[in-house]
């Protein structure tokens, strides 16, 4: 809504609610074993107000944001054939409820010093509150009632102690951060644009909804595992990143070629690493969530993309070629974690915190990505026909921080082909696609 010359107020309200069931069969066998039925339920409400200003050489925006989100997770880890005569239908259940309340104020302004040179600065202050309740239980003779099981008697440490409760944790935390941003832009002419930017990012801390409090070590070294040790084990700190980017965008050869190049570097502090690890609870095998902070990491690289008109003219039949090329160099600079085995001798040792950065890689980070798309576009029967084919490539990457040859992704290529026809005056195309 425009309230004055150069002033516009905008309100953005969003409400979301979803519930989904996800059956996971880890061993892919007919027997009920290593099966993990799960339920995920989310409720979110967000409200944002913006005041935009645009007069003369100065333009910008200020605003406020609020989020109230609730996330419920429930799942069974069913080991029905494990010790069937001693613990028939053994199941480890997890119920977690994570509530988040976040508010932020932000602003960003740009000033054009001339037709060629401009600069912008901005910042955001975020207040992030998170509360978690995590309950884990061991059951026999069937799954949990959440998944249609009969309410069975529980088993905990000592086969029957503690009402079957193996972990009962409640925690809350508040994280705040101010994250600035600045950039400069230079346009020597209408065909070229050079820019440089600096920014900081923030992701609030929290608690792993699959965490197991009995796995907490004696972190303060006072000889026992108290509430402070459990809190430190279950919690993870905020993730922060500082990014730099230098780039160029422009057109060449009488605007037949449009291209862009970007160089970037991102330094992470306390990078959040989610994981699911094998553990032993009450003498029985299980799965435990362990979201940790890696300490320090760096991701830097380059991107080159563009689009060229090889033949024809912009409004008639034409042949275009589009391309992308990306290079990523991701590396952990510090990765502190708890280990109980000496990496050199393989012998059991007391649980200690060590730096394992040299033995870890950032997950899902291929070094090379590339694609090329050749397309032919021409008017047809009052509409437009677009025939195109894309060849893309992605080099190898790890699924987790630790190398796992059985599931790590090898390098691969994909070849896509599509035919798209836009009807005369239609709002959407008729599409036929094929993948080889």
HUJO-V865043 format. One record per pair of residues at least 12 apart in sequence whose C-alpha atoms are under 6 Angstrom apart, sorted by the first residue. I is the first residue (numbers start at 1). J is the second residue. D is the distance in Angstrom with one decimal. If there is no record, write none. Layout:
i = [I;I]
j = [J;J]
d = [D;D]
This chain:
i = [6;6;6;7;7;8;8;9;9;10;10;11;11;12;12;13;13;14;14;15;15;16;16;17;17;18;18;19;19;20;20;21;21;22;22;23;24;24;32;33;33;33;34;34;35;36;36;37;37;38;38;39;39;40;40;41;41;42;42;43;43;44;44;45;45;46;46;47;47;48;48;49;49;50;50;57;57;58;58;59;59;60;60;60;61;61;62;62;63;63;64;64;65;65;66;66;67;67;68;68;69;69;70;70;71;71;72;72;73;73;74;74;75;75;76;76;77;77;78;79;88;88;89;89;89;90;90;91;91;91;92;92;93;93;94;94;95;95;96;96;96;97;97;98;98;99;99;100;100;101;102;102;103;104;104;105;105;106;106;107;107;108;108;109;116;116;116;117;117;118;118;119;119;120;120;121;121;122;122;123;123;123;124;124;125;125;126;126;127;128;128;129;129;130;130;131;131;132;132;133;133;134;134;135;135;136;136;136;137;137;137;138;138;138;138;139;139;157;167;167;179;179;180;180;181;181;182;182;183;183;184;191;191;192;192;193;193;193;194;194;195;195;196;196;197;197;198;198;199;199;200;200;201;201;202;202;203;203;204;205;205;205;206;206;207;207;208;210;211;211;212;213;216;216;236;239;239;240;240;241;241;242;242;243;243;244;244;245;245;246;246;247;247;248;248;256;256;257;257;258;258;259;259;260;260;261;261;262;262;263;264;264;265;265;266;266;266;267;268;268;268;269;269;270;270;270;270;271;271;272;272;273;273;273;274;275;275;275;276;276;294;294;295;295;296;296;297;297;297;298;298;299;299;300;300;301;301;301;302;302;303;303;304;304;305;305;306;306;307;307;308;308;317;317;318;318;319;319;320;320;321;321;322;322;323;323;324;324;325;325;326;326;327;327;328;332;334;335;335;335;336;336;337;337;338;338;339;339;360;360;361;362;363;363;363;363;364;364;364;365;366;366;366;368;369;369;370;370;371;371;372;372;373;373;374;374;375;375;382;383;383;383;384;384;385;385;386;386;387;388;388;389;389;390;390;391;391;392;392;393;393;394;394;395;396;396;396;397;415;416;417;417;418;418;419;419]
j = [53;54;55;52;53;51;52;50;51;49;50;48;49;47;48;46;47;45;46;44;45;43;44;42;43;41;42;40;41;39;40;38;39;37;38;37;36;37;80;78;79;80;78;79;78;76;77;75;76;74;75;73;74;72;73;71;72;70;71;69;70;68;69;67;68;66;67;65;66;64;65;63;64;62;63;111;112;110;111;109;110;108;109;110;107;108;106;107;105;106;104;105;103;104;102;103;101;102;100;101;99;100;98;99;97;98;96;97;95;96;94;95;93;94;92;93;91;92;91;91;140;141;140;141;142;139;140;138;139;143;137;138;136;137;135;136;134;135;133;134;209;132;133;131;132;130;131;129;130;129;127;128;127;125;126;124;125;123;124;122;123;121;122;121;186;187;188;185;186;184;185;183;184;182;183;181;182;180;181;179;180;181;178;179;177;178;176;177;176;174;175;173;174;172;173;171;172;170;171;169;170;168;169;167;168;165;166;167;164;165;166;154;155;156;164;154;155;282;212;213;200;201;199;200;198;199;197;198;196;197;196;250;251;249;250;248;249;250;247;248;246;247;245;246;244;245;243;244;242;243;241;242;240;241;239;240;238;239;238;236;237;238;235;236;234;235;291;289;288;289;288;230;230;233;292;270;271;268;269;267;268;266;267;265;266;264;265;263;264;262;263;261;262;260;261;308;309;307;308;306;307;305;306;304;305;303;304;302;303;302;300;301;299;300;298;299;300;298;296;297;298;295;296;293;294;295;296;293;294;292;293;291;292;293;291;289;290;291;288;289;335;336;334;335;333;334;331;332;333;330;331;329;330;328;329;327;328;329;326;327;325;326;324;325;323;324;322;323;321;322;320;321;377;378;376;377;375;376;374;375;373;374;372;373;371;372;370;371;369;370;368;369;367;368;367;357;357;355;356;357;354;355;353;354;352;353;351;352;401;402;401;401;398;399;400;401;397;398;399;397;395;396;397;395;393;394;392;393;391;392;390;391;389;390;388;389;387;388;424;422;423;424;421;422;420;421;419;420;419;417;418;416;417;415;416;414;415;413;414;412;413;411;412;411;409;410;411;409;436;435;433;434;432;433;431;432]
d = [5.4;4.9;5.5;5.7;4.9;5.8;5.1;5.7;4.7;5.8;5.0;5.8;4.7;5.8;5.1;5.9;4.6;5.8;5.2;5.8;4.6;5.8;5.1;5.6;4.5;5.7;5.4;5.7;4.3;5.8;5.4;5.6;4.6;5.9;5.1;4.2;4.9;5.8;5.9;5.6;4.7;5.3;5.5;5.5;5.3;5.2;4.9;5.6;5.7;5.6;4.1;5.9;5.2;5.9;4.9;5.9;5.0;5.7;4.6;5.6;5.2;5.8;4.3;5.8;5.3;5.5;4.4;5.8;5.3;5.7;4.4;5.3;5.4;5.8;4.3;5.4;4.9;5.8;4.6;5.7;5.4;5.4;3.9;5.9;5.5;5.4;5.6;4.1;5.8;5.4;5.7;4.4;5.4;5.1;5.7;4.3;5.6;5.1;5.9;4.7;5.8;5.1;5.9;4.5;5.8;5.2;5.8;4.6;5.8;5.2;5.5;4.5;5.9;5.5;5.7;4.5;5.6;5.0;4.5;5.9;5.8;5.3;5.0;4.4;4.8;5.7;4.3;5.8;5.0;5.8;5.8;4.5;5.5;5.2;5.9;4.5;6.0;5.2;5.5;4.3;5.4;5.7;5.2;5.7;4.4;5.7;5.2;5.7;4.6;5.2;5.6;4.5;5.5;5.4;4.4;5.8;5.5;5.7;4.2;5.4;5.7;5.7;3.9;5.6;5.5;4.6;5.9;5.8;4.7;6.0;5.3;5.7;4.3;5.6;5.4;5.7;4.3;5.7;5.0;5.5;4.0;5.8;5.6;5.3;5.8;4.4;5.5;5.4;4.6;5.6;5.1;5.9;4.4;5.6;5.5;5.8;4.2;5.7;5.5;5.8;4.5;5.9;5.1;5.6;4.7;6.0;5.6;4.9;5.2;4.3;5.3;5.6;5.2;5.9;5.1;4.4;5.6;4.4;5.9;5.5;5.1;6.0;5.9;5.9;5.7;4.2;5.8;5.3;5.6;4.1;5.5;5.2;5.2;6.0;4.3;5.6;5.2;6.0;5.8;4.5;5.9;5.4;5.6;4.5;5.8;5.2;5.8;4.7;5.9;5.3;5.6;4.5;5.6;5.0;5.8;4.7;5.5;5.0;4.4;5.5;4.4;4.0;5.7;5.5;5.6;4.5;5.7;4.5;5.8;4.6;5.9;5.8;5.4;5.5;5.7;5.1;5.1;5.8;5.2;5.5;4.4;5.6;5.3;5.7;4.3;5.6;5.3;5.6;4.3;5.7;5.3;5.4;4.2;5.5;5.3;5.8;5.3;5.8;4.3;5.4;5.3;5.7;3.9;5.8;5.5;5.7;4.6;5.6;5.2;4.5;5.5;5.6;5.9;4.1;5.7;5.2;6.0;4.7;5.5;5.0;6.0;5.6;4.7;4.7;5.4;4.3;5.9;5.2;5.1;5.8;4.7;5.4;5.3;6.0;4.2;5.9;5.3;5.8;5.7;4.6;4.3;6.0;5.0;5.3;5.0;4.8;5.7;4.1;5.0;5.7;5.4;5.6;4.2;5.9;5.3;5.2;4.5;5.8;5.8;5.3;5.7;4.5;5.7;5.1;5.5;4.3;5.7;5.5;5.8;4.2;5.6;5.3;5.6;4.1;5.9;5.4;5.7;4.6;5.9;5.3;5.5;4.7;5.7;5.0;5.5;4.4;5.3;5.2;5.9;4.4;5.7;5.0;5.5;4.9;4.7;5.4;5.1;5.2;5.4;4.6;5.3;4.3;5.3;5.7;5.4;4.4;5.5;5.7;5.0;5.5;4.8;5.5;5.2;5.3;5.0;5.4;5.4;5.6;5.7;5.7;5.3;5.6;4.9;5.4;5.5;4.6;5.6;5.2;5.5;4.0;5.6;5.5;5.6;4.2;5.6;5.6;5.5;4.0;5.3;5.3;4.8;4.5;5.6;5.1;5.9;4.5;5.8;5.1;4.7;5.8;5.5;5.5;4.2;5.7;5.1;5.7;4.6;5.5;5.3;5.9;4.4;5.6;5.7;4.0;5.6;4.3;4.1;5.4;5.5;4.7;5.9;5.3;5.8;4.2;5.9;5.2]
